[in-house]
Amino acid sequence: MSDYALAHLLPVAEPGFQVGGVMRLRVAGVRGTDLHLKLADTDSRLVLRGAPGTRWRHLLADRRRALEEDGFVPLWDEAEPSSYELEDEREYASLVSRSQDLAWLGSALLRRIAIFQNFSTAYSTRSWITGDEWIFELDTHRDVPLAHDVFVDRLVDDVWGLPLRVARRHCDCGLRSTTGRGYQCTYYLRHRNPDMPGVMQIRFRWGDPVYGDPRERLQELHADRAWLDRVLPCRPHRPAGPALRKGGPR
């Protein structure tokens, strides 16, 4: 997973093509299992804490060597914004502008990331950006209450949350008593200031895991045991093995 994070976060240039990874992201240092990241020309830091035994320096060296052998240019040690990044920012100005429009949301979410662990019942959270929407998918196992209202209440709390309001919602929780299949409830949140751009779309999904046994995988990644027992409780009366949707994964 540490190598996976590096592959998706660290900027890499392929001469003549677009820069991959997060533009201007830099490695600020390694302290034990902590990888310190920052943006070029800033002092703020983001710390990725690896599982016990994570060897960031080894992973970084291996990744640099493999990329350079294939003709790519690693950019994560550059002190200043590179010529590749500056060229991309000019070439894809509209995409950069859209990303900057959502910067307030990403910054606010990072500072309140504990809300996802403490008040969400999801064992898996994914996100991506489409246009002016930052979309989140939260998967909750059918053995655990979905409890999306509790999560949203904390997310928009006047004191501890973000300055967001629920602009629209579609709730399918009523399907729980009528079908054994999973369902999805969707919330659309906007800034309380109507002049602020961007939408946060949250899809709360409830049902069986699609692929395999997520608890086993999360245990391998040294997930916090108390959190794991809350979002993926053990069911000893069930036979061991992957929990798949009826008809197999899809």
Secondary structure, DSSP 8 states (H G I E B T S, - for coil): -HHHHHHHHS-EE-TTS--BSSTTEEEEEEETTEEEEEETT----EEEE--TT--HHHHHHHHHHHHHHTT-EE-TT-SS--HHHHHHHHHTHHHHHHHHHTHHHHHHHHTTTHHHHHH---SEEEEEEETTEEEEEEEEETTS---HHHHHHHHT-TTTS-SEEEEEEE--GGGGGT-SS-EEEEEEEEESSTTS--EEEEEEEEES-SSS-HHHHHHHTT--HHHHHHHS---TTS-SS----TTS--
